[in-house]
Amino acid sequence: MPIRAVAYASEAIREIAADGLGQTEGKLCAIVDDAARFNRNAGVTGVLLFDGEHFLQYLEGPEDGLSVAYSRVIGASSHTGLVELQRGRVGHRRLPFWPMRWLPAELHELGRIAEADWTDFAQGERTAEQGPSGMDLLMGAVKQQVAAI
Ligand SMILES: Cc1cc2nc3c(=O)[nH]c(=O)nc-3n(C[C@H](O)[C@H](O)[C@H](O)COP(=O)(O)O)c2cc1C
């Protein structure tokens, strides 16, 4: 079954930003629990990076499930200023591990990922001159948090 993916960046509303990083309760956890519940049924997996103010999310899954999950994201009032970085087909899942999981990231790190090249979801295919792709940086940030993958 073809797998599609989407990556976007957005800004958390004040109520979430005020919760701070590392908080185990609060609105962010409720959002991620709700997202994971939906995604599990829809066959969607991915990750949500959060620096205390901004989100950068990567979602992948079958087209029908992914498009409903992404419309739920677009319709959510807990963030604003959503900017789609890339949407399209991927050859295989990059993050099959979690129906959804949030991971902390540094402020400058999220900015760097969002501003990187998101022409496609290519990974590890670039010259030193080109520098890392958005997907390279996203995977690097995830691996930094979760050493096992
Ligand atoms: C940053 C963020 C990421 C989300 N990720 C997903 C997701 O992966 N799948 C999904 O079905 N819904 C996702 N949602 C939607 C939430 O699960 C939830 O339905 C929504 O946030 C609740 O509405 P509200 O934000 O208007 O209170 C996301 C919402 C936000 C704000």
Ligand as a Chemical Component Dictionary entry (heavy atoms), coordinates in Angstrom:
data_LIG
# 
_chem_comp.id                   LIG 
_chem_comp.type                 NON-POLYMER 
_chem_comp.pdbx_formal_charge   0 
_chem_comp.three_letter_code    LIG 
# 
loop_
_chem_comp_atom.comp_id 
_chem_comp_atom.atom_id 
_chem_comp_atom.alt_atom_id 
_chem_comp_atom.type_symbol 
_chem_comp_atom.charge 
_chem_comp_atom.model_Cartn_x 
_chem_comp_atom.model_Cartn_y 
_chem_comp_atom.model_Cartn_z 
_chem_comp_atom.pdbx_ordinal 
LIG C1  C1  C 0 0.118  20.033 17.346 1  
LIG C2  C2  C 0 -1.057 19.127 17.094 2  
LIG C3  C3  C 0 -0.832 17.864 16.588 3  
LIG C4  C4  C 0 -1.904 17.023 16.328 4  
LIG N1  N1  N 0 -1.672 15.787 15.793 5  
LIG C5  C5  C 0 -2.711 15.014 15.451 6  
LIG C6  C6  C 0 -2.489 13.753 14.852 7  
LIG O1  O1  O 0 -1.362 13.313 14.657 8  
LIG N2  N2  N 0 -3.596 13.018 14.504 9  
LIG C7  C7  C 0 -4.860 13.458 14.736 10 
LIG O2  O2  O 0 -5.797 12.750 14.388 11 
LIG N3  N3  N 0 -5.089 14.632 15.334 12 
LIG C8  C8  C 0 -4.058 15.419 15.697 13 
LIG N4  N4  N 0 -4.305 16.616 16.315 14 
LIG C9  C9  C 0 -5.657 16.979 16.723 15 
LIG C10 C10 C 0 -5.837 16.648 18.216 16 
LIG O3  O3  O 0 -5.737 15.247 18.434 17 
LIG C11 C11 C 0 -7.187 17.115 18.780 18 
LIG O4  O4  O 0 -8.237 16.532 18.078 19 
LIG C12 C12 C 0 -7.342 18.595 18.698 20 
LIG O5  O5  O 0 -6.166 19.254 19.077 21 
LIG C13 C13 C 0 -8.445 19.001 19.675 22 
LIG O6  O6  O 0 -8.958 20.207 19.285 23 
LIG P1  P1  P 0 -8.414 21.641 19.817 24 
LIG O7  O7  O 0 -6.944 21.736 19.529 25 
LIG O8  O8  O 0 -9.224 22.562 18.987 26 
LIG O9  O9  O 0 -8.692 21.707 21.303 27 
LIG C14 C14 C 0 -3.235 17.460 16.596 28 
LIG C15 C15 C 0 -3.438 18.739 17.118 29 
LIG C16 C16 C 0 -2.363 19.569 17.376 30 
LIG C17 C17 C 0 -2.606 20.931 17.938 31 
# 
loop_
_chem_comp_bond.comp_id 
_chem_comp_bond.atom_id_1 
_chem_comp_bond.atom_id_2 
_chem_comp_bond.value_order 
_chem_comp_bond.pdbx_ordinal 
LIG C1  C2  SING 1  
LIG C2  C3  SING 2  
LIG C2  C16 DOUB 3  
LIG C3  C4  DOUB 4  
LIG C4  N1  SING 5  
LIG C4  C14 SING 6  
LIG N1  C5  DOUB 7  
LIG C5  C6  SING 8  
LIG C5  C8  SING 9  
LIG C6  O1  DOUB 10 
LIG C6  N2  SING 11 
LIG N2  C7  SING 12 
LIG C7  O2  DOUB 13 
LIG C7  N3  SING 14 
LIG N3  C8  DOUB 15 
LIG C8  N4  SING 16 
LIG N4  C9  SING 17 
LIG N4  C14 SING 18 
LIG C9  C10 SING 19 
LIG C10 O3  SING 20 
LIG C10 C11 SING 21 
LIG C11 O4  SING 22 
LIG C11 C12 SING 23 
LIG C12 O5  SING 24 
LIG C12 C13 SING 25 
LIG C13 O6  SING 26 
LIG O6  P1  SING 27 
LIG P1  O7  DOUB 28 
LIG P1  O8  SING 29 
LIG P1  O9  SING 30 
LIG C14 C15 DOUB 31 
LIG C15 C16 SING 32 
LIG C16 C17 SING 33 
# 
